[in-house]
Amino acid sequence: MKYQTLLFDVDDTLLDFQATERVALKRLFAFAGVTETPALVAKYKEMNHELWRSFERGERTRDEVIYQRFGMFFESLGKKVDGVALENQYRIFLEEGHDLMPDSREIITDLSQRADLYIVTNGVSQTQYRRLTDAKLLPFFKDVFVSEDTGYQKPMIEYFDYVFDRIPNFAKEQAVIIGDSLTSDIQGGITAGIDTIWLNPQKTTGMIQPTYEIQQLTELYGILGS
């Protein structure tokens, strides 16, 4: 194979976070006594996305993002809530979701026999381990690196230094990161000096240029070789 070390993102790369989030939010809105509408969901997702972007930029901590977001969101609707309690409830709902991206389990099962696979994710540690376990993906990875555990996050160079230092016999020229986020996965890989594969099923555009771009995971074989 062209690369020996494959670094995989989790959400919307291996696991369908959009599907999991959709169900979790529906349940949380009902729990909070708010009628869910497409407009409200879109408003929350826009706010949440910007909060996580600020985390990537090092402007907020992970705890500030996850424990403040629902308080901020429902306050914008004129409803005062316990943001921490809602986050804890949402986390329960979210952990129960482990929808797979198309072909991900089959591909990971196959690739794990021919390369060293690792998880690199900015998610919450307990949630990611639970979802990977329930999706029956965890055993195929040599190690899992969650930003919460490393003290850094993608795309920070410190995060990748942490990861590289803990991979035996790591060589940058033999490593590639696969993920759906230009600002987190692809920019992080570029900053760290390794090749990048952008999973872009919606064929969106951006200023950051990956080494490769694919629309579905099966296209990995054309890059990695058989």
N, C-alpha and C positions, 0 to 999 in steps of 0.2 A: 504493500500500500504506500501511497505517497507520503502519508503522515502516520506517525506511530502514537502520538498523543492527541486525543480528541477531547476538547473541552466543550461540553454542552450546557447551554442555558436550559432552564426548565420551562418557565411559563410562556406559552404560545410558541414553544419550540418542540418540546416533548409532550407536555401536557397542555390541554386546551383550556387555558385560564379564562378565556372569554365565556365559555360555556359554564365553567365552575362559578365564576363571579356572577353571572346572570342569575343562577339559582340562589346563591348565597344572598345577594342583594334583595331579591324578591322576598325571601324569608325574613331578612332583617327589617325591611320596610314594614312588613306585617307585624313583626315583633314590636316595632316602635310606634305602631298605630298610625302609620302614614300610608295613604293609597299610592301605590307605585304607578308611575306613568313613564312613557318613553322619554319625555322631556326632563323629568326629575333624574332618571338614571343617567341620561347624557350629561346633565349638569354635574352630578356627583363624579362621573368618570373624568370629566374635564378637570375638575378641581383636584381629584386624586392623582391624575397624571402629572399635573404641575407640581404637586407636593413631592412626588417621587423624583421628578426631575431636579428639584431643589436638593433632595437627598444625594443624588448622583453628583451634583456640583459641590457637595460638602457644606451646604448652607443650613441644612437641618439634620438632626440625628434621626435614626430609624424610629426611636420611641416618639419623637415629636411628630413624625408623620402619622404613625398608626394610632396614637392615642389622642391626637387632636383632630383628625380629619372628620370624624362623624359629628363631633361637637360643633365644628366650624360649619359643616354642611347643614345640619338641622337648624342651627342658629340662623343661617341664611334664609330658612323657611319660616322663621319666627317661632321655632319650637326649641325650648331649652331641654337638653338631655344630658345624661351622664356619658360623656364620650368614651371614657375608659371601659365602662360596663358594656356599652354597645360594641366596642371593638372586641372585647372578649367574647361576646355572643357571636359576632360576625366571624371570628376566628374559628369557632366551633362549626359553624355552617360551612366555612371555606375548607376546613380540613376534611370534610366528608366528601369533597369533590375531587375526583381523580380522572376526569375525562382525558382520553388520549388523543394526541394529534394523529392524523392518518398515517398508518404504517409504522408508527414510532416504536412500538414494542418489538415488532419483527426485525426492524432495522438495527435497533440497539442490541438485541439478542445476537444477531449475526456479526455486527462490528466488534462486539466484545470478545469474540474469539480470534480476532485478527489485529487488534490494536488495544491500547490502554485508554479507557474511557474515564472521564472525570466530570463531575457536576460543578458548574460555576454559576451561582445565583445570588441575586440581591434580596431574595425573599426572607421570610421569617423562618428560623431554623426548625422549630417544632412543626410548623405547617408543611414545609417542604419535605421533611423526612416522612411525615405521615402520608402525604399524597404520593410520594415516590414508592413508599412501601405498599400502599393499597393498590397502586397501578402495576405492582410487580416488576418495577424497573430497578429498584435499589441494588439488588445483588450483582447487576452487570457493571457497576462502577467501582473503580479502585478506591475512590475517595469522593467526598462531597464537601465543597467549600461554599459556605453560606456567609454572606457579608456580616450578619449578626455575630458570627463566631470569629471572624477574622479581625474585626475592628475597622475594616475598610470596605469599600464598595466599588463595583464596576462603575465608571471606567478608570478609577484611580490607579496609578502605577503601583502604589503600595499594596493594593489588593492582589495584583498579578505577581508582584514580587513574593508575597506571602504564599501564593499558590505554587509558583515555580520552585520555591525553596523546599516544598514538601512533596514534590514529585521526583521519585528516584531517577537518576540519570537523565534529567530533563535537558532537552536540546531545543532551542527556539525554532530552528529550521525544520524540525520534525513535528511541530505542534500547530494546531489550527483551532480556532474558536468558532462554534456554530451557534447562532442566535438570531432572534427576530428584531432586536433593538439596535438601531444605528447609533444612538447616543450612549448606550451602555455596553453592549457586546462588541460591536464593530469598532467604535472609537476606542474602547478599552484594549482590544487586540492590536490596533494600530499603535497606540501609545506604548504598549508592551513589546512591540516589535515582532509580533507573530502574524501569520496569515489569518484571514477572516472569511467566513461564509455567512452571508446574510440570507436568512429565510424570509422571503418577502412574497407571501401568497397573494397579497392584494396589489402587487406591482406598483407600490408607491414610490415616490422619488425623494431624494435627499441630497444634501451637499457632501456627506461623508461617503467615501468610495471604498467598498469592500474589495477584497481580493477576488471573491466569487459571489455570485448571486443566484439563488434558486427559488423556485416557487413551491416546491414540495420536497419532503425529505428523501424520496426515492432518487432525486437528482444527485444526491451525495455520491452515489457510486460512479458517476461520470467524472467526478473530481478526485475522489479518493482512490479509484482503481478497484479492480476485483481481486 
